Every structure is written in structure tokens, then in C-alpha cells.
Amino acid sequence: MAKNIAEQIVEMLEKANVKRIYAVTGDSLNHLNIAVKKSSIEWIHVRHEEVGAYAAAAEAELDGFAVCAGSCGPGHVHLINGVYEAHRSHIPMLVIASTIPSEEMGMDYFQETNTIKLFDDCSYYNQMITRPEQVQRTMQTAIQHAISKKGVAVIGLPGDVSELDAEEATTSNQIFKTNPIIRPSDEELNQLANLINESGKVTIYCGIGAEKANAEVVELSKYLKSPVGYSFRGKMSIQPNNPNEVGLTGLLGFPSAYHAMHEADLLLLLGTDFPYQKFMPVKNKIVQIDESPERLGRRAKLELGLTGDVKETIKALLPLLKEKTDVNFLNQQLEFYEKVKEQQLIYVKDAGKEDAIQPEYVAHTLDRLAKNDAIFTVDTGMCCVWGARFITGTGERKMLGSFNHGSMANAMPMAIGASLAHPNRQVIAMCGDGGLSMLLGDMATIFQYKLPVKLIVFNNRALGMVKLEMEVGGMPDNETDMINPDFGMIAKAMGYPGKNVHKPEEVESAINECLNHDGPYLLNIFTNPNALALPPKIEFDQIIGMTKSMAQLMLGGKMEEALETVKSNYKHIKELL
């Protein structure tokens, strides 16, 4: 019996080493669903397509490629947020957007969406299959785009087309995973070497593009006596085994990295597209090295912009450099970093009180008790702050989040994808109460597939980051509070243990119990709602804004909330000012 187009597509996905498809099935997806059932690929039935897209994005970031699918209009629209996340984070992912019967297109048919228009802004490749002759060529081209350009490819697939008889193409249906060596030219390397050799104080700042260059970055920093800062996405790969690291900068970062970048004569930006222009120095010389030349110079004024793989570029550069002997600048930055880390521990030593447990204490304890190869996922907002500042890179750990798209509710869905892809590793989702409640239904997916995911809920009963944004903008926080359900009871209703933690002295034993449990577990920790994470650089208008907001709270009769906010953050504010 001849195979149909759905079976042909699944056969190609098998050859591309796809292990699972994340989707909610539906009429236009049914033929693909049955084709998957007969294959080696597993169909992961999520409750919400957005969760499926986030789970696929997590698997793709860990393993190099993954697939999600959605049926017709609502399924496409539900996918879009997770698809944006994958594309903006340069993660190779294929989206199969099954759609209405081809003869009904353009007729305002039930559940009709234009997949080309809908996905065009969040994909490198976006095409509709309408004929059997297209299938292999289109699929091969889509996957090739995703893995080569590092982003999303979308295939529109009408339901009636998926059941047509398949035809063999005359072009290649093989997937080519190439790994070229890219580095600047010899002339450009000499320019860079001269700049470095002429500069007294050099700071290195790394992003996710330097992920595979830890040893080379460490060697370069030792040779140049340079402090090394990093972005949040770069932390897990650049922090380990790095004696010259001074932390991360940006909204979630430390004053030490900010200071080291601004005090240098020359700043080397390696594999980073760090988006916050206000944190970049403007008075020193800056060099940027990136695989994608279109990113050069869009965040800072450059002395030199070069295209190249960070690892290969450093290897070619080192023989051209003169080793520096003056360690004063490096030692000053390392000493400052030690002071910053001591200040951070203030909130660890002061664990808080009942129903106001310091989130820093929770994150620090979690870091200490988690395995060396744990995979962490963090919700956007305050959980990102605690993950950035307190979860230590070991060289084996991974941390996943919505770092570029900045969406809420990503931690639990990403943990699903991570756990399915790596069932033998500890997967810990650091969830905000706002994030978890947004996509709460897929807690059932964790139970359905018996995934040993650990959900740690930082329950501050508020949209904490939004609250901070409003207060530094001079506004009293409004409608950021949340009346939450009992997350511990919800976990039990879903089929696995859930525990509420109200007191600081319960935290360590509760985390131990959670991490050692054989299966999924939810820990609902009542953290201090007034714990704020202020950035390493505070503008004067932010100080005025915070003062105004506190005054407005007091004038509005919320004296207790204002005083609690000041008390909770006085040490941190004092340190930064």
C-alpha cells in the first residue's frame, strides 16, 4: 500500500533523528498523528500548544533540534508565543502548522488562518505544502534552514493534502549538519592583536556565542590578566573553572561586572548580543566578535567588529598577543566581586520570616542541594533574578529561560521538554506564582508522562518584576497582587505530591524531600513579596521614582507595605548607592 504525505513527512523526521512531536491533536492533524503512531516518534499530548512550543524549544536548545505542531487557526495562534521564543533565542525548531482543506482557503472558512502571514515574523523559512511533489524538497529545505540558520522553520500542511499519496522527489532529502570553522582574516586578527597589546586594562564579556569556548576564554583571560563578565545565557558555560570571572551584568546582574566593563581601556565582547545599551560603556574602546556579522555594532560604538566563532578566533589570536604582567586591574575587580558576593549573602543569612521567606535564601539552598548536572528552567521575572545570582554553573548544569523574548510562564513547559529529552537528569523548574498559574493545566502533562520534574514555586503573591518596574518609575504598584489557589493542593489533585512551605526553617528539609522524591513534586514556598532585585546601575531618576512611589503608598494609606519594602531592601539599596 502506498504511503501518504503524512507518513512521508514522519519518515523524513525519523531520518532527521526527531524523537517526539509536541502537539494538541485535531482534525487537520489527525493523519499526521496516525503516521506518528506507526513510527518511532512519540506524540507528546500537551494541554496547550504554547506549552508544546516551549517544551520543543527546551529540547532543541539541549539537543540541537525539535518539532512542535498545531492544528488550524486556534492551534497556530496558541503556538506563536513559544515559536517567537525559539526564533529569538536562535534555537533550531520545526513547526508543523496543519490547516484547513486547501479548497476552502481564502473563503473565510471555520478556523482559517494565513500561516504565511502569521509565522512570517518568527521564522527563517515559512512555506505551505499544496502538492505531493513539494513534500520532500520543502521538508528538507525547512529542516536545513532551522539547523543551519539556527531558528524556526514553519511548514503549512492542509489536512486534505496530508492524506494524498506521496511522491518521491528528484532532489536530496538528506539533512546536512555542517560545522564550518569561521574566524576573522589574518589582517583582522593582527588589527585586534595590536589593539589588545596597546591596551593596559582589558575586560572580556561573553554571551551564549562563547558557550563552547570556556577553556579558550579562561586561557585568554589569564594571558591578558583580564576579568571576565558574562550575560545570563552565557553564565552556565563561562562561569565554571574560571578564576577571573566577575559575574554578570544587566538588569539581573552584579555591580562587579558592570564596574569591570566600564573601568577597562578595552572591552572584548565575545559571542554576545547583550540588549541593554544603557549598561554598555561609552568612553572606552570596544571590540565585538560574533558569528553573525549583522549583529556587529548595534549595541555599542565599536572600535572593531569581527566575524568568527569565539573558540576558533581565540585560538588563532593567542599566538599574536603579548602576555600582560600587570595584575592590579584584575585583582581590583576580583576583590570588588568578593565584596559583592558577601553582600549577596546578607539575604541568605537573613532567611526571612513566616510567609515572607527571603527568595535569595531559597535559591541559594536550592543551588547547594541540586545535582552538579541539573537542568534548571526559570520563569521570566524575579525567578530569573534569583537564578542569575544564586544558581552556580558547574560545567555540567544547564539553565533555560525566556531570556530574549521575555515571556511569562515558560519554566514549567520548558521543564517538560527537558525532562522528556533527558529523563535521567534532575530537572528543576523555578516558577513564579504568576507564571505557573498562567499555564497551570499542563501540570497534568507532567503527571500523564510521569516526568520527574521538580516545580519550585517562588510564591510572592505578586507580579514581582512588574511591581519593581512601577515603583522605580515613580508609580505605586497597582493590580500586581495575586490571590492564588493552593498550589500544593493542585499538585495533589494532578496526581503527585505538593507541599506548602511557610517558615524559613522548613526550607532546606522541604527542598531535600522534593529533590529526592522519585517522580514529580511541587514545592510551594511563600516568599517575601517585598523582596526587590535592583540592577547594578541605578539611575538618579530611578531613586527619585522609588521615593515617589513609596510616598504615594504612604499617602494612600499603605504605610505598612511601604515600610516593609524599604526594610526588605535597605541593605541592598545602601550597598548600590
Protein Blocks (a to p, Z undefined) as FASTA:
>chain_A
ZZdfklmmmmmmmmnopabdcddddfklmmmmmmmmmmmbdcdddfbfklmmmmmmmmmm
mnopacdddedjklmmmmmmmmmmmmmnopacddddddddfklgoplpghiacfklmmmm
mcfbdcddfbfklmmmmmmmmmmmmmmnopaddddddfklmmpccdddfbdfbdcddddd
ddddfklmmmmmmmmmmpmbdcddddfklmmmmmmmmmmmmmnopacdddfklmmmmmgo
pakbgbjedjklcfklmmmmmmpmbdcdehiacfblklpcfkbccddddfblklgoplbc
cfbdcdddfklmmmmmmmmpccdfblklmmmmmmmmmmmmmmmmmmmmmnbjehiacfkl
mmmmmmmmmcfkbccdddehjklmmmmmmmccehlaccdddfknopghklmmmmmmmmmm
mmmbccdddddfklmmmmmmmmmmmmmnopabdcddddehpafklmmmmmmnopacehka
ccdddfklmmmmnopacdddfbfklmmmmmmmmmmpgcdddddddddfkbccddfbdcfk
lmmmmmmmmmmmmmnopmmmmmmmmmmmmmmmmmmZZ
